[in-house]
Amino acid sequence: MTWNAGTARAHEALRDINLEVRPGEFVVLLGPSGCGKSTLLYLVAGLEAYNLGTLEAFGAAVSGPSPDRSLIFQQTSLLPWLSVWQNVTFGLALRGEPVEARRAAAKEALSRVGLSDAMDKRPDELSGGMRQRVAVARSLTMRPRVLLMDEPFAALDVQTRAKMQDFLLDVWRSSGASVLFVTHGIEEAVALADRVVVVTARPGRIKAIVPVDMPRPRDPFSREAERLRAELTGLLRDEVDRAFAEQEAFA
């Protein structure tokens, strides 16, 4: 994948990516800043066009956005003038669903994320963690088969982030969806993933795919968790150095 191909500003974002996410699998993309993790997520979401290779979802070529693939950003992008339930069912409103059906769908989705009492609140009445749960509920109303998550908990404090990780695992298990989750955090990857895909500095390539064969809930202080953190730290160290060197060269 090359941005601005054929121009003086062309740069290669991704190279030789070969990855399959299985149904119901939780896959984490882990790599340094600027390595193309988010670009890959946007390509899968159908928000960017790829200019080389093939990309398929459920046996069909990805040619644009689809309700089967729902993207959750780091910023929740909730509309402040709408109530929580209206935000949650915004996609259904665009499809012309009647109000009664939308409220019923919002009630079900908010119940799944533990926010049944927030139906008629405004986003600015909620904490950061609660707003992220509303964003997840908004995705769930479209009944996606894949949740694409771009560092959704990066702006949260440590305690809230840990709670949100537990919450996400509960929602993931009950939804049956696959998850492709972008993070910079090694501890977050160990806590969440079935497999961790380590991405190199730009152009992003798959350096290693590390299976996480630990039962959930996971003990972050276990010997296996420590071993995985050490392995992932070793895989990332050179890539982070390369990414920093590249950024300094452009400074």
N, C-alpha and C positions, 0 to 999 in steps of 0.2 A: 504494500500500500504506500503510494507516494503522493504527498500533498503538492499541489501546484505543478503537476507533471508537465514537462516541456517548457517550463519558464525558468528564468534566472533564480527564482525563489524556491525551486523544487527541492524537497528533502524527503528522504525515505523514512516513513514512520514505523512500518512493520515489514518483516521479511520472513518467508518460509514458516508461516504459522500453520500448524496441522494439529487441530484439536477437535475432539468430539466430546460433548457433554451428554451424559446418559440421562434418561428420564428419572426424575426424582433425585438427581445428584446435586451436591453442594460443592461447587468448584470455586476456588479463590485464585485470583490473579494477583501476584505479589511481585513488585519490582520498584526500581527507583523512579523519582519524578521524571516525567518527560519521556518515558520509555514506550508509550503507545498503549498502555492498558485501557485508558478511557476511550481512545480511538477504536480499539477492538470492540468495546462495549457498544459504541454508537453504530458501528458497522452491523453488529448482530441485531441491534434495535431497528435497523433500516433507516436511521437518521442521516447517515453518510453513505455515499456511493463508493464501492471499492473498484479499483481500476486494474486489478490483476487477480487471477485465481477464481475460486468458486466459494460461495457461502450458502449453506442450505439450512433450513429449519423445517423439521418434520417432513423431509423428502422433497421440499420445494425450494427453488432459489429465492433468496431474500432480495426483494426488489423495492422494499419500502416498509414503513411501520405496519404493525399488525397487532390486534388485541391479544394474540397469543404470546407476544413478547412485550413485557412491560418494564420500562426503565424508571428507576428511582434515583434521583440526583442527590448530591450532598446537601444542596439547599432544597427545601421542601417545595418551593414555588406554589404555596397555597395562595388563593385569591383572598385578600383581606376583607373584601366587601361581602363575601359569601359566608354563610354559616358552615360549620364543620360538615354537616350532612350534605350540603350543597357542593362543597369541595369534593367530598368523597364520590359523589355521583356525577361529577362534571362530565365525564366521558359518556355516561348514559344519557345525560341531557342532550349532548351533541347528537346522539343517535335517535333522539325523539321519544325516549321512554317517558311514559306518563308519570306525574308527580307521585302518585301512590306507590307505583312500582319502584321508583327511585328511593323513596323513604324506606321502604321495606328492605331494599338492597343495602342501603346505608346502615340500617339498624343491625343487619346480619354482619356486615363487615366490621363495624365498630365494636360489636360484641366480641368478635374474634381477636381484636387487638386490645380489648379491655378498656374501651372508651365509650361504653353505652350511654353514660351520663353526659357526654359532651356533644350530643347531637346538635343542639341549637346554640352552642357557643361560637364565638368568632376565633380565628386563629391566634389573635393577639392575647387571648385569655388563656392560652395554653403554654406550657413549658416547652423547651426545645425537644426533649424526648417525646412528649405527647404529640408535637407537630409531626415528628418523623413517623410516629405510629399512624397518624391520620394519612400521611403520604402512602404508607404501606396499605392501609385500608382502601385508599383510592385505587391502588393497583389491583387489589383483590376483587373489587366489584366487577372488573372486566374479565375475571376468571382466566388469568394468563396461564400458559403452560410453562413459561420461563419468566423468572424475575431477574432483571439485570440491575445491579446495585453498584453505584459509583461512589465509593467512600461515604456511605450514608450516615455514619456515626462520627466522622472526623471532627466535627465542630462541638461534640458533646464532651462533658467532663468525664473523668475516668470511671467514676461510680455509675453514672447514667449510661455510659457506653457498655459497661459490663451487663447492666440490666437489659439494655436493648439487644445485646447479642443473645441472651437467654430467650427474650421475647421472640426474636426473629427465628430462632430454631424451633420454637413451639409452632409459630405460624407456618413455617416451611413444612414441618412434618404433617400438619393438618391439611395443608393445601395440596400436597403431592406434586408441586411444581419443582422444576429444576431451578437452581440458582447459580448465576455467574456474578461473583462479588469481587470488586476491586478494592484493594487496600495497600497501604504502605507498611502496615503493622504486622510484625512477625507473630506477636502474641495473639492478635485477632485472627490471623490465618490458622494458627494451631487450635484456637478455641472453636472455630466454625467449620473447617473444611473436611470434606471427604478426600479431596485431592488439592494440593497446592501447586499451581503452575507458576514457576519462577521465570520472570521475563527479564531479558538482558537490557542494558542501556541501549539507546537508540542507535540503529533501527531495532525495534523490539523483536526478539526471537525467543523461542522457548528454550531456556537453558536446561531446565529439569522439571519433571513432574513427580512430586513427592506424595505418595499416599499417606493418609493419616488414619491408621488403624487403631483408633482409641475409642472406647465406648463413651457414650454421652449419658449423663453430664460428665464433663471432663475435669480432672483435677489439674489445675495449672502448675502445681508444684510436684507432680509425679515425675518419676525418673524418665518415662517415655516423653513427656512434654518437654522436659529439659533437653533431652537428646534431639528432639525435633527442632527446638529453637536454635540449638547449636548448629545443626545441619543447615537450616535455612539462613542463619547468619553468615555461615561460611560461603554459601552459594551467592549471597547478595553482596558481600563485601567488595569484590572487584567491580561489580556493576555499579554500585553507588559511587565508587571512586571515578569510574569512567564517566558517569553522568555529571558529576561535579566538574571534572576537567573540561568537558564539552561546554557546560554552562559558562565557565570562566572564560573560555576561548571566545564566546559570543558577547561577553560583557564589555 
